Amino acid sequence: MSTIIIENVRISYPHLWKKDAYGDSTPKYNAQFIINKKKNKAQVEQIEAVIEKLAEENHKGSRKSMYTPFVDGDELNETLDEDEQKVELGNAFKLTAKNSNKPAVVDNKTQRVDEEDPIGQRLTRGGDFVNAKIRFYYWQRDSFKGVLASLEAVQWASEGDLFGGSDESGPDFQVIEEDDLTAEEKEFLTQ
């Protein structure tokens, strides 16, 4: 096992407060981290070295036949239809980390954060810059073999452009008075 801290990376699809599952998998706390290939070159090399070391120590056969949570975003985008490609993955790697236990979440001053805090609310969506403590380990079960990443802790570092929306609430909308609603609309809103 190897534990590292990745710094100044963007968090994506964070599930830090409630467990989430993909398909029929076991629900876990999880997040994806977008790591810029150029700005975070040393961290990319460190992650690749950890995965390579764990593979050499445990895996018999080609590394390509083994699962890894560290994916080249450019290569991933090439496999997707143009309308499904994610611009944020260009020139970046995506690291997926999960844990059955709730990870520690702190702010930039290392004070604990919960879902109700303003920073905690930001961390329900992706886009901000964070530091994360990740533990890598080799895992094998039945025909599955690979290196996995355990999400141990997240530190909010700074604001980024949030994925999936903005912080502004309804700048182009007009206030709707209850008197302006039809009877059908009023009934719908009271259901």
N, C-alpha and C positions, 0 to 999 in steps of 0.2 A: 504494500500500500504506500502511496505517496500523497502527501497533502501539499497543495500550493495555494497561494493567494493571487488571484488575477485582479489587476487594477485598471480603473478607468475604462470599463467596458460597458456596453449598453445592455440593459436587461430587457428581455422580451418574453411574452407569455408567462408572466410571473404568477405563481400560485403559492404565495408565502404564508397566507393566513388560513386557507382551507385546502384540504387535499383534493387533487384532481386526477382523473384517470383518462387515458386514451383507449378507446374501445373497451375491451374486456379486461384490461390490465388492472392491477391492484392500485387503488388511489394512493397518491403520494404528494408531498409538497415538492414543487419543482419550478424550474425556470430555465430559460434559454439565455445564453450570453453571446452577444455579437462582438467579436474581437477583430478589430481592424488589422489587416495583414501588414501594413506598413507602420502605422503608429505603435502597434503593439507587437512588433516583430520578435522581440526578446521573449515575450510571453508565449507567442505562438510556438517558438522553438522549444521553450521549456515544456509546454504541454505535449508536443510531439515526442520529445525525448522521454517523458514519463510513460506515455502510451507505448512507445517502442520498447522500453526497458521491461515493462510488465508483459508485453507480448513475447519478448525473447525468453523471459524467465518461465513462462507458463504455457505458451501456445506452440503446439507442434503443427507446422504447416504454414501456408502463406498467410501473411497479415491481411491480405485482401479478403480472405474467407472468414475473418473475425469481425465482430461488431465493434464499433468505436463511437462514442458520443460526440466526437469532434469532426465536423463535416465542413468541407470547403463550400462556402456560399455560392461562389461562381459556378462550381460544378453542379451544385444542387439546382440553381436557377436554370441551367442548361437542360435539365430533365423535366422542367415544368413548362406548361403552355405560357405564352407571352403574358396573358392576363393574370396568371397565377404567380409570376415571378415577384420576388420581394426585393425592391431597390436597396433596402438596408443591408442585404446580404452580399451586395456587390463589393468586391475587394475585401471580403471579411470571411472569418470562420464562424460557425455556429457551434457552441458547446451546450449540450443538454445535461443538466444535473438534477437528480431526484433524491428524496430521502423520506423514509417512513416517519421519521421524527421531525418535529417542527424546527426549522433552522432559526438561529439567533438573527434578529434584524435590528440594526443600529443606524443612527444618523451619522453625519460627518464628524460629530464630536464624541462618538462611541456611546451615546445614550440610547437605551432601548427604545424601540418604536413599536407601536401596535397599529392595528388597522384603522383606528379612529384618528390618529395623528395626521396632520396634513401630509407629511412625508409618507406615512403608511398608506394614505389614500392614493398618492401618486404611484406607489409601488403595486397597486392593483392593476395598473396598465404598464405597458412597456415604453421604453424610450429614454429613460433617465440613465445617467452614468452611475455605476456602482463598482465596488470592490467585492469580491466573493472568495470565500474559503471553500475550496473544492478538494475532496479526497477521491483519488483514483484507485481502483482495484480491479483485479482480474476476477471474472466470474464464469463459471461453467455449470450448465444444467442440461441434461439430455443432449440434444444436438446444438444447443446455443453455447457459443463461446465468445467471449469478448471482454473488453475493458469498459467498465462503467464509471460514472462520476457521481459522487454523493455530495449533495448540497448541504454544507455544514453551517455557513453563516453568510449574511449579506450586509454590506455597509453602503448606505446611500451616500454618493459622493457629490453629485451636482445635477441640476436640471438639464434635460435634453428635450428635443422635440418629441412629444408623446406620440406613440403609435396609436392609430385607431381613434383619432379625434383630437379636439383641442380643449383647453381649459375654459374657453369662453362659453357662456351659456346663452344661446339664442340671440346673437347680436342682430340677426336679420328678421327676427320675428316681432310681431306686434302683440301687445297684451290683449288677451281675449277676456272680455267681461262675460259673466254668466248670462246676462241679458241678451248677449249676441248669439247664444247657442239655441239651436232648434230643440224641440222636445225630444226628438230621437237622440241627439247628441248628449243631452242632459241625462237621459236614461242610460246610455252607454257608459258614461263616466261614473254613474252611481252603482254600477254592477260590480 
